[in-house]
């Protein structure tokens, strides 16, 4: 649980997230001179294990059915999002790192700032027998319990269900649910 405390209570989360994103964006078949070596591989693995342990012991009735993730200055284009400009064949995307979310929509809108995108993530049990989203309520251990944080384990895949625009809040609203290949350690 120390890894969760370090992630939620310090600025380490920003460095870890950036480090994992840069590492995941690389083409393993083209290492070259600019190959990004992970700075936090052990910490990332321990944090992922902690989230999975909490997920396994999480009471289903205490799990929020919806959580939100604010993306600053980002809009979702289903043809190119998280795919480096190449055409996609489906409406799913994979995060390269952990996803900090909140079950309080206003908190996530605050992280989004003035303009951007708000992901509305369905955490409920999928009806088709797929694996549920791996994540855990970490608000009880966080230095910032008012953020109502639900931390999703690294590399989740989401399927885009609907994209809309909230004129009042000047943001894109993207509803997503569990995708295939949830939390795979391979890209």
C-alpha positions as CSV (number, residue, x, y, z in Angstrom):
1,X,0.0,0.0,0.0
2,X,3.0,2.2,0.3
3,X,3.1,2.5,-3.5
4,X,-0.5,3.8,-3.5
5,X,0.4,6.4,-0.9
6,X,3.5,7.5,-2.8
7,X,1.4,7.7,-6.0
8,X,-1.5,9.6,-4.5
9,X,0.3,11.9,-2.1
10,X,3.3,13.2,-4.0
11,X,4.3,14.6,-7.4
12,X,5.7,11.1,-8.4
13,X,2.5,10.3,-10.2
14,X,3.2,12.9,-12.9
15,X,6.7,11.6,-13.6
16,X,5.6,7.9,-13.5
17,X,2.7,8.5,-15.9
18,X,4.9,10.4,-18.4
19,X,7.6,7.8,-18.1
20,X,5.2,5.0,-18.8
21,X,3.5,6.8,-21.7
22,X,6.9,7.5,-23.4
23,X,8.0,3.9,-22.9
24,X,4.7,2.5,-24.3
25,X,4.8,4.8,-27.4
26,X,8.0,3.3,-28.7
27,X,8.2,0.8,-31.5
28,X,10.2,-2.1,-30.0
29,X,11.4,-3.0,-33.5
30,X,13.1,0.4,-33.9
31,X,15.1,1.0,-30.7
32,X,17.6,3.4,-32.2
33,X,19.5,6.1,-30.3
34,X,16.5,7.7,-28.8
35,X,15.2,4.6,-27.0
36,X,13.5,5.6,-23.8
37,X,14.6,3.5,-20.8
38,X,12.0,3.4,-18.0
39,X,12.9,5.3,-14.9
40,X,10.3,3.7,-12.7
41,X,9.8,0.1,-13.7
42,X,9.9,-1.5,-10.3
43,X,7.7,1.2,-8.7
44,X,5.2,0.9,-11.6
45,X,5.0,-2.9,-11.1
46,X,4.5,-2.6,-7.4
47,X,1.8,0.0,-7.8
48,X,0.1,-2.2,-10.4
49,X,0.2,-5.2,-8.0
50,X,-1.2,-3.0,-5.1
51,X,-4.2,-1.9,-7.3
52,X,-4.8,-5.5,-8.3
53,X,-4.8,-6.7,-4.7
54,X,-7.2,-3.9,-3.7
55,X,-9.4,-4.8,-6.7
56,X,-9.6,-8.4,-5.6
57,X,-10.7,-7.4,-2.1
58,X,-13.1,-4.6,-3.2
59,X,-16.7,-5.1,-2.2
60,X,-18.8,-5.0,-5.4
61,X,-21.5,-2.9,-3.7
62,X,-18.9,-0.2,-2.8
63,X,-17.5,0.0,-6.3
64,X,-18.6,3.2,-8.1
65,X,-20.6,2.3,-11.3
66,X,-19.2,5.3,-13.1
67,X,-15.9,7.2,-12.8
68,X,-14.6,10.2,-14.7
69,X,-11.3,11.2,-16.1
70,X,-10.6,14.7,-17.3
71,X,-8.3,15.2,-20.3
72,X,-6.9,18.7,-20.6
73,X,-6.8,20.3,-24.2
74,X,-7.7,16.9,-25.7
75,X,-10.6,15.9,-28.0
76,X,-11.2,12.4,-29.1
77,X,-11.2,11.5,-32.8
78,X,-12.0,7.8,-33.1
79,X,-9.9,7.5,-36.2
80,X,-6.7,8.6,-34.6
81,X,-6.9,8.8,-30.8
82,X,-4.0,7.1,-29.1
83,X,-2.9,5.6,-32.4
84,X,-0.3,8.1,-33.5
85,X,-2.2,9.1,-36.6
86,X,-2.8,5.7,-38.2
87,X,-6.3,4.7,-39.1
88,X,-8.1,2.5,-36.7
89,X,-10.6,-0.3,-37.4
90,X,-12.5,-0.1,-34.2
91,X,-13.7,2.2,-31.5
92,X,-11.3,1.1,-28.8
93,X,-8.1,2.6,-27.4
94,X,-5.5,1.5,-24.9
95,X,-4.0,3.7,-22.1
96,X,-0.3,3.3,-21.7
97,X,-0.3,3.8,-18.0
98,X,-2.5,4.0,-14.9
99,X,-5.6,6.1,-15.1
100,X,-6.5,8.3,-12.1
101,X,-10.3,8.8,-12.1
102,X,-12.9,10.2,-9.7
103,X,-16.4,9.2,-9.0
104,X,-17.1,12.9,-8.5
105,X,-17.6,14.4,-12.0
106,X,-16.8,17.9,-10.8
107,X,-13.4,16.8,-9.5
108,X,-12.5,15.4,-13.0
109,X,-13.8,18.5,-14.7
110,X,-11.4,20.5,-12.5
111,X,-8.5,18.4,-13.8
112,X,-9.7,19.0,-17.3
113,X,-9.5,22.8,-16.8
114,X,-11.0,25.2,-19.3
115,X,-11.4,23.0,-22.4
116,X,-10.9,19.3,-23.1
117,X,-12.6,15.9,-22.9
118,X,-14.3,14.1,-20.1
119,X,-14.2,10.4,-20.2
120,X,-17.2,8.7,-18.4
121,X,-16.0,5.2,-17.6
122,X,-18.4,2.4,-16.9
123,X,-16.9,0.2,-14.2
124,X,-19.8,-2.2,-13.8
125,X,-19.6,-5.9,-14.4
126,X,-19.7,-6.5,-18.2
127,X,-22.8,-8.5,-19.2
128,X,-20.9,-10.7,-21.8
129,X,-18.6,-12.3,-19.2
130,X,-15.6,-10.2,-20.1
131,X,-13.2,-9.3,-17.3
132,X,-14.3,-6.3,-15.3
133,X,-12.2,-3.2,-15.2
134,X,-9.3,-3.6,-12.7
135,X,-9.2,-0.7,-10.3
136,X,-9.7,0.3,-6.7
137,X,-11.0,3.1,-4.5
138,X,-7.8,4.7,-3.1
139,X,-9.5,7.7,-1.5
140,X,-9.3,6.2,1.9
141,X,-5.5,6.1,1.7
142,X,-4.9,9.3,-0.3
143,X,-3.7,12.6,1.1
144,X,-6.6,14.1,-0.9
145,X,-9.7,12.0,0.0
146,X,-12.0,14.7,-1.3
147,X,-10.8,13.8,-4.9
148,X,-12.7,10.5,-4.5
149,X,-10.0,8.7,-6.5
150,X,-10.6,5.4,-8.2
151,X,-7.2,4.3,-9.6
152,X,-7.3,2.0,-12.7
153,X,-4.5,-0.5,-13.1
154,X,-2.0,0.1,-15.9
155,X,-2.7,-0.4,-19.6
156,X,-6.5,-0.7,-19.7
157,X,-8.4,-0.9,-23.0
158,X,-11.6,1.0,-23.4
159,X,-14.3,0.8,-26.0
160,X,-15.9,4.1,-27.1
161,X,-19.7,3.8,-26.8
162,X,-20.7,7.4,-27.5
163,X,-19.2,10.8,-28.2
164,X,-21.0,14.0,-27.4
165,X,-20.4,17.6,-26.6
166,X,-21.4,19.4,-23.4
167,X,-22.0,23.0,-24.6
168,X,-22.4,24.3,-21.0
169,X,-19.1,23.0,-19.9
170,X,-17.3,23.4,-23.3
171,X,-16.1,19.9,-23.3
172,X,-16.4,16.7,-25.2
173,X,-18.1,13.9,-23.3
174,X,-16.9,10.4,-24.2
175,X,-18.7,7.4,-22.7
176,X,-16.5,4.3,-22.6
177,X,-16.7,0.8,-21.2
178,X,-14.3,-2.1,-20.7
179,X,-12.6,-3.1,-24.0
180,X,-11.1,-6.3,-25.1
181,X,-7.6,-7.3,-23.8
182,X,-8.1,-5.5,-20.5
183,X,-4.9,-4.7,-18.7
184,X,-2.6,-6.7,-21.0
185,X,1.1,-6.2,-20.3
186,X,1.8,-6.3,-24.1
187,X,0.9,-3.7,-26.7
